[in-house]
């Protein structure tokens, strides 16, 4: 699993939370019950003959006015690179021509770069005339304030604050607070483990800070934090995710994501069709293929009944 693969999983599993956190006005216009991950969009028809795949491409429906299908394209960049603007423009053109939908492009930087929430442009001029100006949104996480985002109601905020710069609250207290927020969240184990991984990886403490955190955790009020940390470490989730990034294999994460997709599918089906028969629920619970679940999530958007979805057949 590549380094950016873990971020793809995080941003897909928390796509609504990410958009609501950083682009609230855009989020208000999206119907998050009708989103689809387009994870097989690979371009080989580039001028230089390279094979390229967008980090995250989500198909979404708008809410207001005439309903429209749009694409949200997210690239994850560790460092700022002068080639990024051209690549984003190139992706935009390829997606627009191939998919025929308008595209909302954005870049997430994992190292300090452009000052937080910003906009970057790709510009071309010819013979003294400006002939092209393309812009895209930027979220440079390390340029944002950890203290500001830590207390947001959004469940993604405390985890991403591990990458942000601290001002008032010390690193030990920020990390403990992030763990507390995870312990009190209603996330399933797979999703919580993804966010625990971000906190563990990016909110690094030195030896003295680790000792201070262990001392603070001795209090009875920290019992819930100790429990989720113990669960995260003893179940091998922490080790498994790290091995997955290095080796490209992490079955626990895959199973967790499949479980999350099952839950999302059942929620959508109950919204469309009301209470579901036990036989249908059992059938969904038996599905282990992420691709099959994605197909059903897409199908439920247009199906008028469980029969049309093919879930009442034996």
C-alpha atoms as one frame of an Amber mdcrd trajectory, in Angstrom:
protein
   0.000   0.000   0.000   1.520   3.307  -1.071   1.837   6.132   1.453  -1.003
   8.019  -0.206  -3.193   4.905  -0.182  -3.900   5.291   3.522  -4.967   8.889
   2.849  -7.210   7.706   0.040  -8.924   5.353   2.496  -9.246   8.102   5.108
 -10.615  10.731   2.732 -13.063   8.301   1.149 -14.339   6.913   4.454 -14.642
  10.464   5.833 -15.440  12.243   2.586 -18.493  14.086   3.948 -16.637  15.104
   7.106 -13.654  16.361   5.087 -15.794  18.496   2.792 -17.853  19.847   5.710
 -14.685  20.704   7.644 -12.824  22.607   4.940 -15.446  23.455   2.299 -18.726
  23.900   4.213 -20.450  25.928   1.479 -19.641  23.264  -1.100 -20.708  20.483
   1.290 -24.150  22.065   1.708 -24.745  21.577  -1.988 -23.736  17.901  -2.122
 -25.960  14.902  -1.447 -23.672  12.594   0.531 -26.180   9.739   0.332 -25.467
   9.648  -3.406 -21.715   9.474  -3.745 -19.625   6.868  -5.508 -15.903   6.159
  -5.430 -14.404   5.959  -8.924 -11.311   3.943  -8.087 -10.432   2.548 -11.509
  -9.814   5.831 -13.358  -6.387   5.261 -14.908  -4.952   7.412 -17.691  -2.439
   5.926 -20.100  -3.133   8.291 -23.006  -0.845  11.056 -21.742   1.592  12.756
 -24.139   4.614  11.427 -22.252   3.183   7.907 -22.216   2.955   7.757 -18.417
   0.394   5.732 -16.493  -1.393   7.939 -13.976  -4.213   7.430 -11.499  -6.002
  10.140  -9.483  -5.545   9.694  -5.734  -9.254  10.090  -5.016 -12.114  10.622
  -7.433 -15.673  10.834  -6.109 -18.857  11.121  -8.133 -21.463  13.193  -6.284
 -24.941  14.598  -6.879 -25.818  18.184  -6.084 -28.829  19.040  -3.907 -30.182
  22.406  -4.964 -31.535  23.644  -8.255 -31.299  21.247 -11.152 -29.609  18.107
  -9.839 -26.206  17.687 -11.411 -23.541  15.013 -11.234 -20.093  16.412 -10.469
 -16.679  14.940  -9.762 -14.554  15.808  -6.742 -10.893  15.120  -7.494  -8.433
  15.109  -4.566  -4.672  14.729  -4.877  -2.530  14.054  -1.794   0.906  15.700
  -1.887   3.578  15.386   0.776   5.573  18.411  -0.364   4.809  21.418  -2.505
   5.989  20.749  -6.051   6.179  23.263  -8.883   4.816  20.587 -11.249   1.561
  20.198  -9.295  -0.375  23.039 -11.022   0.252  21.594 -14.476  -0.659  18.057
 -13.347  -3.900  19.293 -11.784  -4.803  21.099 -14.990  -3.947  17.974 -16.986
  -6.132  15.801 -14.744  -8.983  18.295 -15.025  -8.941  18.182 -18.816  -8.717
  14.396 -18.989 -11.551  13.922 -16.486 -13.750  16.576 -18.077 -13.365  15.082
 -21.536 -13.713  11.462 -20.464 -16.488  11.754 -17.865 -18.341  14.782 -19.307
 -19.017  16.087 -15.774 -17.710  19.255 -14.190 -14.870  18.776 -11.720 -14.105
  20.285  -8.293 -10.301  19.837  -7.996  -8.281  20.174  -4.810  -4.890  19.251
  -3.328  -4.116  18.208   0.245  -0.546  18.982   1.350   0.941  17.028   4.264
   3.834  19.457   4.754   3.737  23.230   5.191   3.425  24.993   1.859   0.919
  27.678   0.881  -0.581  28.978   4.116  -3.482  26.659   4.947  -6.715  27.019
   2.981  -5.728  28.602  -0.292  -5.989  28.502  -4.053  -3.330  27.707  -6.624
  -3.331  28.440 -10.344  -1.897  27.128 -13.546  -1.469  29.959 -16.057  -0.328
  29.956 -19.677   0.553  32.980 -21.768   1.388  33.237 -25.441   2.693  36.172
 -27.469   2.084  38.527 -24.595  -1.504  37.385 -24.086  -2.977  35.351 -21.225
  -4.700  32.380 -22.812  -5.339  30.087 -19.837  -5.957  30.448 -16.099  -6.956
  27.318 -14.174  -7.403  27.280 -10.371  -7.901  24.604  -7.736  -8.428  24.558
  -3.975  -5.642  23.717  -1.522  -5.681  22.380   2.031  -2.177  22.610   3.508
  -2.751  20.860   6.832   0.508  21.865   8.628  -0.248  25.547   7.996  -3.553
  25.380   9.893  -4.070  25.888  13.644  -4.405  22.680  15.657  -6.024  24.579
  18.528  -8.699  25.959  16.239  -9.619  22.645  14.628  -9.254  20.386  17.677
 -12.563  21.444  19.196 -14.636  21.310  16.025 -17.614  18.944  16.286 -16.463
  17.222  13.125 -15.068  13.751  14.021 -12.242  14.124  11.490 -10.939  17.369
  13.028  -9.051  15.990  16.070  -7.206  13.437  13.937  -6.151  15.935  11.257
  -5.088  18.400  13.951  -2.147  16.016  14.538  -0.639  17.422  11.330  -1.374
  21.050  12.194   0.738  23.585  14.022   0.142  24.067  17.730  -0.089  27.417
  19.450  -1.558  27.411  22.960  -2.080  23.766  23.869   1.038  21.606  24.322
   1.637  18.563  22.135   0.969  16.083  24.962  -2.391  17.594  25.847  -3.380
  17.877  22.189  -2.619  14.208  21.601  -4.527  13.148  24.705  -7.453  15.336
  23.686  -7.467  13.762  20.222  -7.533  10.287  21.771 -10.395  11.356  24.055
 -12.385  12.515  21.065 -11.806   9.149  19.381 -12.891   7.275  22.519 -16.136
   9.257  22.718 -16.946   8.993  19.030 -19.506   6.515  17.731 -17.255   5.229
  14.952 -16.898   1.557  14.204 -13.535  -0.026  14.949 -12.268   0.126  11.364
 -12.945   3.840  10.922 -11.661   4.727  14.359  -8.472   2.773  13.672  -7.823
   4.838  10.545  -8.010   8.044  12.592  -6.000   6.538  15.452  -3.287   5.762
  12.921  -3.143   9.426  11.834  -2.858  10.607  15.442  -0.213   7.991  16.263
   1.870   8.686  13.159   1.791  12.472  13.014   1.495  13.571  16.659   4.953
  12.264  17.520   6.223  12.805  21.069   9.771  12.690  22.378  10.755  10.497
  25.334   9.985  13.136  27.980   6.622  13.910  26.399   5.760  10.200  26.279
   6.549   9.958  29.999   4.329  12.955  30.697   1.483  11.458  28.687   1.776
   8.143  30.537   1.669  10.008  33.845  -1.445  11.949  32.822  -3.142   8.748
  31.725  -2.856   7.229  35.202  -5.958   9.108  36.317  -9.316   7.305  36.343
 -10.776   9.895  33.963  -8.409   8.589  31.278  -9.706   5.013  31.438 -11.560
   5.310  28.113  -8.395   6.577  26.426  -6.324   3.710  27.808  -8.905   1.224
  26.561  -8.927   2.419  22.953  -5.110   2.663  22.857  -4.838  -0.861  24.263
  -7.376  -2.118  21.736  -5.586  -0.356  18.885  -2.211  -1.831  19.825  -3.143
  -5.281  21.134  -5.349  -6.139  18.177  -2.395  -5.463  15.914  -4.171  -2.673
  14.078  -1.288  -0.245  14.543   1.275  -2.774  13.360  -1.004  -3.997  10.592
  -1.555  -0.562   9.084   2.175   0.205   9.144   2.951  -3.125   7.491   0.213
  -2.432   4.961   1.843   0.838   3.931   5.233  -0.841   3.589   4.123  -4.108
   2.004   0.894  -3.267   0.221  -1.083  -5.738   2.362  -3.463  -4.908   5.163
  -6.373  -7.303   5.363  -7.705  -5.793   8.553  -8.193  -2.396   6.928  -9.781
  -3.994   3.876 -12.233  -5.917   6.053 -13.004  -2.780   8.016 -13.686  -0.785
   4.862 -15.944  -3.553   3.519 -17.824  -3.519   6.829 -18.220   0.250   6.575
 -19.572  -0.070   3.032 -22.096  -2.679   4.210 -23.329  -0.294   6.909 -23.585
   2.597   4.455 -25.498   0.418   1.998 -27.980  -0.726   4.665 -28.557   2.885
   5.750 -29.283   3.928   2.156 -31.583   0.953   1.603 -33.589   1.670   4.755
 -33.910   5.285   3.653 -35.221   4.225   0.225 -37.291   1.147   1.077 -38.086
   1.304   4.799 -37.481  -1.561   7.218 -35.607  -4.405   5.534 -36.403  -8.131
   5.722 -33.994 -10.155   7.841 -33.146 -12.261   4.784 -31.982  -9.165   2.887
 -29.888  -7.937   5.830 -28.308 -11.375   6.158 -27.548 -11.409   2.433 -25.800
  -8.036   2.623 -23.814  -9.177   5.688 -22.503 -12.149   3.701 -21.028  -9.975
   0.947 -17.241  -9.763   1.257 -16.483  -8.090  -2.073 -15.883  -4.330  -1.947
 -16.657  -4.118  -5.670 -20.009  -5.881  -5.253 -20.977  -3.510  -2.451 -20.003
  -0.507  -4.579 -22.237  -1.804  -7.380 -25.183  -2.155  -4.984 -24.581   1.341
  -3.551 -24.760   2.702  -7.093 -27.825   0.597  -7.920 -29.815   1.721  -4.863
 -29.799   5.290  -6.210 -32.123   4.349  -9.094 -33.835   1.137  -7.996 -37.519
   1.431  -7.099 -37.654  -1.735  -5.012 -35.601  -4.527  -3.451 -36.741  -6.715
  -6.342 -35.076  -4.368  -8.827 -31.880  -4.602  -6.813 -32.018  -8.380  -7.110
 -31.832  -8.902  -3.351 -35.017 -10.904  -2.887 -33.881 -13.706  -5.128 -32.383
 -16.828  -3.648
